[in-house]
Amino acid sequence: MYASLQRIKASTSRLSAFQHCGERAWILRSRTEPNTYRVAASYCHDRFCQPCARAKAFRLAANIRDNIGTRRHRFVTLTLKQSNQPLANILDRLLHCFRLLRRSPRLRHCWQGGCAIVEVKRGQDRRFWNCHLHVIVNGTFLPHETLREEWKRITGDSFIVDVRRINEHADAARYVCKYVAKPIDSTAFTQHDWIDELLHATQRRRLLQTFGNWTGKPLNAMKSNPDDWQPLCTFEEAIRQARHGHPTYQHILNTIAKSWRGERDDHGNPLTPPFPVRGP
């Protein structure tokens, strides 16, 4: 990925931030929950940095879960028919059609608000780009057939849509983590020219947007207070002590590794996600 950023002539600051992401890493311990740990470091916040994307997904999932509350929501997937158009044109069309869909008289009174996430991949035969829009929407019931007809009318050639009711907050968190942590499918990274086109097409483009009564919601806001965390040691020191058999540091690193893997504690709750780090 770094080589692709160089090929598209990314800014020096972006290249430097991407290259040094995860440096100067420290392990922090919660002052209120001593068995909870996080990793703090220098972050690049680049959408193509996997650790940063993973941390962002945790934040978004928590904030979206709070926004959903007790209101009725659904998870909608909208798909465009594959074509040989450049990726930038496909993304422009996808988002334009989505705006028209929200303004449709048949939908605007049903869809009160929500957020939309773009997913980019290559088609099954790898010939063309395949883009989807995953939407968490609140509002009244809209028949699947009505949505299908409106999407076909607006796009002119696309009619594949999927609607699922979100029954629990965990559903929303699972959907969001799946698509926000990895908005770009691995199929897009198998050829250099695809990667370069991907970087060009997504540059300065929002892949996550809110609409309706969700507009202005700080979905990417950090909830924790920095004063709630106590510096414990450098990440490098923890690794060194663990390799020498120190049980405390082995426990700390195992706890952090479990949270990265999405495992749960003894009570079934998700472990507190650490901050992103590529390693010391």
QUIRAVEN-V245385 format. One record per residue. N is the residue number from 1. SS is DSSP state (hx for helix, st for strand, lp for the rest). PHI is phi as a letter, one per 30 degrees, with the letter a starting at -180 (none if undefined). D_CENTER is the distance of its C-alpha to the mean C-alpha in whole Angstrom. Layout:
N | SS | PHI | D_CENTER
N | SS | PHI | D_CENTER
This chain:
1 | lp | none | 18
2 | hx | d | 20
3 | hx | d | 23
4 | hx | d | 21
5 | hx | d | 20
6 | hx | d | 24
7 | hx | d | 25
8 | lp | d | 23
9 | lp | i | 25
10 | lp | d | 22
11 | lp | d | 23
12 | hx | d | 25
13 | hx | d | 23
14 | hx | d | 20
15 | hx | d | 21
16 | hx | d | 23
17 | hx | d | 19
18 | hx | d | 18
19 | hx | d | 21
20 | lp | c | 21
21 | lp | e | 18
22 | lp | j | 19
23 | lp | d | 22
24 | lp | h | 25
25 | lp | d | 23
26 | st | b | 24
27 | st | c | 24
28 | st | c | 24
29 | st | c | 26
30 | st | d | 25
31 | lp | d | 28
32 | lp | c | 28
33 | lp | b | 27
34 | lp | e | 29
35 | lp | c | 27
36 | lp | c | 23
37 | st | b | 22
38 | st | b | 19
39 | st | c | 19
40 | st | c | 20
41 | lp | a | 20
42 | lp | d | 19
43 | lp | c | 16
44 | lp | c | 15
45 | lp | h | 12
46 | lp | d | 12
47 | lp | d | 9
48 | lp | c | 11
49 | lp | c | 11
50 | hx | d | 10
51 | hx | d | 11
52 | hx | d | 10
53 | hx | d | 6
54 | hx | d | 7
55 | hx | d | 9
56 | hx | d | 6
57 | hx | d | 4
58 | hx | d | 8
59 | hx | d | 9
60 | hx | d | 7
61 | hx | d | 9
62 | hx | d | 12
63 | hx | d | 12
64 | hx | d | 12
65 | hx | e | 14
66 | hx | d | 16
67 | hx | d | 16
68 | hx | d | 17
69 | lp | h | 20
70 | lp | c | 23
71 | lp | d | 22
72 | lp | d | 22
73 | st | b | 19
74 | st | b | 18
75 | st | c | 15
76 | st | c | 16
77 | st | c | 15
78 | st | c | 17
79 | st | b | 18
80 | lp | c | 21
81 | lp | d | 24
82 | lp | d | 23
83 | st | b | 25
84 | lp | c | 26
85 | lp | d | 25
86 | lp | e | 23
87 | hx | e | 20
88 | hx | e | 20
89 | hx | d | 22
90 | hx | d | 20
91 | hx | d | 17
92 | hx | e | 20
93 | hx | d | 21
94 | hx | e | 18
95 | hx | d | 18
96 | hx | d | 21
97 | hx | d | 22
98 | hx | d | 19
99 | hx | d | 21
100 | hx | d | 24
101 | hx | d | 23
102 | hx | d | 23
103 | hx | d | 26
104 | lp | e | 28
105 | lp | e | 31
106 | lp | d | 30
107 | lp | c | 26
108 | lp | d | 26
109 | lp | d | 28
110 | lp | c | 26
111 | st | c | 22
112 | st | d | 23
113 | st | l | 19
114 | st | l | 15
115 | st | b | 12
116 | st | b | 11
117 | st | b | 8
118 | st | d | 10
119 | st | b | 10
120 | st | c | 12
121 | st | a | 15
122 | st | c | 18
123 | lp | d | 21
124 | lp | e | 23
125 | lp | c | 25
126 | lp | i | 23
127 | lp | d | 25
128 | lp | b | 23
129 | st | d | 20
130 | st | b | 18
131 | st | c | 15
132 | st | b | 14
133 | st | b | 13
134 | st | c | 11
135 | st | b | 13
136 | st | c | 13
137 | st | b | 17
138 | st | c | 20
139 | st | k | 23
140 | lp | d | 26
141 | lp | d | 26
142 | lp | b | 26
143 | lp | e | 28
144 | hx | e | 26
145 | hx | d | 29
146 | hx | d | 29
147 | hx | d | 25
148 | hx | d | 26
149 | hx | d | 29
150 | hx | d | 27
151 | hx | d | 25
152 | hx | d | 28
153 | hx | d | 30
154 | hx | d | 27
155 | hx | d | 26
156 | lp | i | 29
157 | lp | b | 28
158 | lp | c | 25
159 | lp | b | 25
160 | lp | d | 23
161 | st | b | 21
162 | st | b | 20
163 | st | b | 20
164 | st | b | 19
165 | st | d | 20
166 | st | d | 18
167 | lp | d | 21
168 | lp | b | 19
169 | hx | e | 17
170 | hx | d | 15
171 | hx | d | 15
172 | hx | d | 12
173 | hx | d | 10
174 | hx | d | 11
175 | hx | d | 9
176 | hx | d | 6
177 | hx | e | 6
178 | hx | d | 7
179 | hx | c | 5
180 | hx | d | 2
181 | lp | d | 3
182 | lp | b | 6
183 | lp | d | 6
184 | st | c | 10
185 | lp | d | 12
186 | hx | d | 14
187 | hx | d | 17
188 | hx | d | 16
189 | hx | c | 17
190 | lp | c | 21
191 | lp | b | 23
192 | hx | d | 23
193 | hx | d | 24
194 | hx | d | 21
195 | hx | d | 19
196 | hx | d | 21
197 | hx | d | 20
198 | hx | d | 17
199 | hx | d | 17
200 | hx | d | 19
201 | hx | d | 18
202 | hx | c | 14
203 | lp | d | 16
204 | lp | h | 16
205 | lp | c | 14
206 | lp | d | 12
207 | lp | c | 9
208 | st | b | 8
209 | st | b | 12
210 | st | c | 14
211 | st | a | 17
212 | st | i | 20
213 | lp | d | 21
214 | lp | c | 17
215 | lp | e | 18
216 | lp | i | 18
217 | lp | d | 16
218 | lp | d | 14
219 | lp | d | 11
220 | lp | c | 10
221 | lp | d | 13
222 | lp | d | 14
223 | lp | d | 17
224 | lp | d | 19
225 | lp | c | 22
226 | hx | e | 23
227 | hx | d | 26
228 | hx | d | 25
229 | st | b | 25
230 | st | c | 28
231 | st | d | 28
232 | st | c | 29
233 | st | a | 29
234 | st | d | 28
235 | hx | d | 25
236 | hx | d | 28
237 | hx | d | 31
238 | hx | d | 29
239 | hx | d | 29
240 | hx | d | 32
241 | hx | d | 34
242 | hx | d | 32
243 | hx | d | 33
244 | lp | d | 37
245 | lp | i | 36
246 | lp | d | 35
247 | hx | d | 34
248 | hx | d | 33
249 | hx | d | 30
250 | hx | d | 30
251 | hx | d | 29
252 | hx | d | 26
253 | hx | d | 25
254 | hx | d | 24
255 | hx | d | 23
256 | hx | d | 20
257 | hx | d | 20
258 | hx | d | 19
259 | hx | d | 17
260 | hx | d | 15
261 | lp | d | 15
262 | lp | i | 14
263 | lp | d | 18
264 | st | c | 20
265 | lp | d | 23
266 | lp | d | 27
267 | lp | c | 26
268 | lp | i | 23
269 | lp | c | 20
270 | st | d | 17
271 | lp | d | 18
272 | lp | d | 17
273 | lp | d | 14
274 | lp | d | 16
275 | lp | d | 15
276 | lp | d | 13
277 | lp | a | 16
278 | lp | c | 18
279 | lp | k | 21
280 | lp | d | 24
